[in-house]
Every structure is written in structure tokens, then in C-alpha cells.
Amino acid sequence: MSQAQPGVVMVSLSEAYAIAIGHHRAGRLGEAAGVYRAILDADPRQADALHLLGVLAGQTGRVEDALPLIAQAIALAPEAADYHDNLGSLRRTAGDAARAAGQHARALALEPARAKAAFNRGLALGDLGRMREAVGCFRAALRIDPGYGAAALAAGRLLAGGAEPGATRGAARWLAHALALAPDSADAWAVVGRTRLVAGEADGAVTGYGRAARLRPDDGAALSNLAMATLQASGALPEFPRADRPEASWGEPLARALDLFLAALERGAGEIAEAALFRTAVLTIHRGMLDDARLERVAQRARDRLRRAPGDGAAAACIAHGLYRRGRLVTASRLARRCLRGWSEEAIRADPQAAKWRQVDARPVFLAALAAYRPRIAEAGERSMPVPPAAEGGAVLLVSVDSGYWRRFGGWFLSHALKDPAGDRVHVHIVNPGAEDRADLDRRCAAQPGRLSWSLERIDLSVHAPGAETTYYACARFFVARDLLERTGTPVFITDIDARCTAPLSPDLREGAGWDLAIMRDRRARGPFDDIIVSFLGVAPTAAGREFLGLVRAYIGWFFDRGRAAWTLDQAAPYAVLHDWARRGRTPRLREHEFLRLPWFDFPVKGEG
């Protein structure tokens, strides 16, 4: 050391190193750095001080400062294996895996029994994609030190992410070794989860990620991984269906996944977990399995998200769903519109929630204008009624289809709807039928005089966005229902051609006695576009019934006329109209029935026929 200044205690070089290393190990890095520099001030050729000061710089993230310091140390002591090993680790941190691998190889050449150097070289080779060589290095580290669990874990992690044949099996063997050495290694259990997930073994992934999360309960990433695995194991995700997990069993794992995502975000998980939370919530709402308490927790998180990212559609949908459930549909519809400002038409149509919520317009000013609106789409086609309904008779069941749906379900539907001699009448509206369809309907009508009628429509929908054809077949029912209501003076019941008629309507419904509207609700609160299910919707020939059909017709037409029609428009329209009536104190005489518990129809039956 240099000559002491007044008041400074002299220490030997070995004592100075002991003091510096003591500070370093205790985490007092500033004090350690000061002593290392003092040593170098006294003797700039102190290789150990240069090396340790470089290690300290690397530990504090100053890799650019660390590299030249350790390089200087190597120049003074080229045979020091630990210098080369640490320089290699710094080069890897700086993104130079090739030079890092070479530096670790040099350390091993100088000290073949250095397990850490073999391990570090394996990491660098793994970065370079040289998987087999990397695994060989991890194996060598374990030969040198059989207790080197980090090497077994690194080999398992590397193979778990590889695409080579047998990589998954190899990963499992290495992970078993790592867990044998460290059974409470959260890192090892997390890699087990990842390996099982990649292999399509969702239940095994839940086990692996679950152990990792229990070992690190405050680790947001661990909880987020467990939530993802729980989702896949549930079978509720469309991309990961499971025949052994029927829909009735999805509620509990979906709720657990949401709770895990929320807990993960509270513990610092990032945007991936946040996005997954909102997507999972929307999925759970769609399945009719999200309770109000969890939805409110998700919505609170979504409000925070919208402050940071105003265009997040999934977050906005969660908030809107919460408002809808609390009866604040006007606010929900305004929120959806505000969120969708600036979205392209393609982006809206690519996002099912955005497309659905755009069609829910509960603003009073919009609904007040509908009474005077004359939709162009309602007059765009050429309609005719080759076989009109009989002048007398009970209620009419109305189905609206295209040629494909008619050929698939027409005969099957009629075999159920017309099997009872004293049953209901049926009217089929078909859009753009072929000659074969017309002949088929004429023949069937002749065989069922007074019970079966039909109409057709020729309309060019090619100018509308993709998918508008299917939406139109569903929506055209409301246009035709009004015509039938005026022509017959009897109730008209909209239904689906893939529904099974199980019994004739009750006398009060067939005669229109004491009611204006008969609706079917889905009590699971899946959204304003799924609340009123128009697989069964009756309209009586009353003033309120006629006004309702006129407003729904205008609502649907407004969206078609602007190229914004999409699937579920036929359900959003009646819901919005009835909500506005309730808001204004209008009280039509309603007959409400519960979806899937209707005594006259069974839903759905698309897999049959």
C-alpha cells in the first residue's frame, strides 16, 4: 500500500483484500469498490483487484465497464481460470455468446475440474443453438460435481424448448435428475410445467406449475403460468378442446384461472398476464360462467388498463359487461363507442367483442330517431310470396334461411313442426333460393295446405362485408314478420330452422290473448347481444307488437345501411329496443321464458339431422 496520510491507518495488502472481499460478500458494493480502487492506486498491476472490481461492475449492470477491467486482469495473469470464466459470463450478458463460449473453453483448459466453467459454457452454447454440445457441457459439470443441480435443470430447460426428436423425453429425464437433487426447486417445477404443456399434457402442466407457484407464492410469473395451464386443462379454450371435460365442468377451472391471473397481477406479473386476464374473462362471460363478484374485480383492473391503453378492446368489453349487468346499458354502449374510435373496420370485424358491442347502441338520441328511420336494406331485395299463409288459422312459426340451411335442415324441421295435426302453421322465408329449392317448397306446401307457406327474396349482398349474408338471413326474419303480421292478423313466432319443435304452442300464445311480446331470455347474463335469444320470439298483432317490429326493423337496417352489420345484430336490436322502453317507462305485456327450458322447442340441434 502507499504511504499513509495523517490519520489513516496502514493495512497490509492481504488485509486490504480481506476488507474489500468482506464488503463485497456482504453486499456493501460501494465500500468494496472503494477499497479495490485504493489497492489499484497503490499498485495498478494488482490483477485480483482488477478482476474483482470488474466482477462488481458486472453485478451492478455496468458490463461495458466490467469487460476491460477483467481483460486487463487476464493480461496480467493469463493462467487464472476464474478470470476467463467470469469474462465469458460477461460476454454472454453482453450478447456475444460465441466469444463467451470460447472464454469458458479457455477456463476449462486451464482448470478441467472447474464445474462452473463447464456449466457456463453449456449456457453459451445453448444460446448459439448448439444443443447437443450444450447438454454435453452440463453432463460434464455433473461429472465434476454430482450435486450441481443447476446443470441438470439447465439441460432440462434447454431440451424442453427444443424441437429435436425425443427432446421432450430427454427434458423429463434431466428434470427428474434436477428434482432429485433439489426437490423444492421452483425453477425445476416451472420447467416441468412448461415441458408438459408443450407435450399437450395439460394436467401435468398444472401439477408442475402448481408446485412452482406454491414454492414461490409471491412470484407473479409463476401464478400466471399456472393460470395458463389451468385454462388449457379446462377444455374451455376453442384451440384446446377436451372430450373428457364437458362444458358443465368448465366453470370451476375458469374461475380459478381468473383468480390466479388477478393474483399474478397483484404480484407484479406483466402485460401478458393482464391481456390473458381480460381474454379469459370475456371467454367466461360468453360461456355464461362469470359471477358478478369476479367480473367486478376484473372490471376494476380493466379500468386501470384503459387509463394506460384506451384502445384495449378486451378490457373495455369487461367494463361494459359489468355496466350491463348493473342495468347501465347506456353508459356501457357509450364506453364501447369511445373505445372503438380510431379502430379500422377490419380491426373491428376481426375482434368478435368489438363487433358485437358496436351493435349495442342504447343511446337515447339514437333510439329516439329510429321511429322515423326508413332502412334501405329492407327495400333492397325483391320479395315475393309464392304460397302465402292461409287467411285463417293460429300463430305462424317463421324461419328465414339460405339455400344451404334449407337443404340441410328444412325437411327435418318440418317433420317436427308439422307432425301434430292440430299444431302451428309454418312459414319459410328463403333468401336467394335455387330452382330446386323452389320446387321442393312448392311440393311441400301442396302436401300441407293451410299449414305451410313460403316466401323468397332476391338480394345482392356482395357489396357488404364478409359474413353479412349469414347475418342477413337471421335479420330478415324481422322484415318478413311484419309483413306476416299485417297479412294474417295472428301472432308470428320467429324461430330457428335447426331447433326441434317438441309441442304446439299453448292456446293463449297461438291466439295472441293478453300479451304483446313473448321473449326468451338467457339468464346467465352473457351480454346484451345474448340476453334475448331470438330462437324464440313472438309478436302479437297489437299496437305495441307492431311498434316493436318497426323499431327493430329500423335498428337492424341502420347498421346494414352503414356496412356495420355482424353476427348477433338480430339479438342486440330487440334487447336495445326493450331496454329503451323500460328506461322510458313503457310497459308492453311480456311473456318471458327461459332459454333451454322452453316447453315447445329444444336448442340447439346443429349436430343432428
FENMO-V579726 format. One record per helix or strand. SS is the DSSP state (alpha for helix, beta for strand). FROM is the first residue (numbers start at 0). LEN is the number of residues. If there is no record, write none. Layout:
# FENMO-V579726
ss from len
SS FROM LEN
SS FROM LEN
This chain:
# FENMO-V579726
ss from len
alpha 12 13
alpha 28 14
alpha 46 13
alpha 62 14
alpha 80 13
alpha 96 14
alpha 114 13
alpha 130 14
alpha 148 12
alpha 166 15
alpha 185 13
alpha 201 14
alpha 219 15
alpha 237 3
alpha 246 20
alpha 270 16
alpha 291 17
alpha 312 13
alpha 328 12
alpha 344 6
alpha 351 7
alpha 363 9
alpha 376 4
beta 381 6
beta 395 7
alpha 402 15
beta 424 7
alpha 434 13
beta 451 7
alpha 467 21
beta 491 4
beta 499 2
alpha 506 5
beta 516 5
beta 531 8
alpha 542 19
alpha 568 15
beta 589 5
beta 600 2
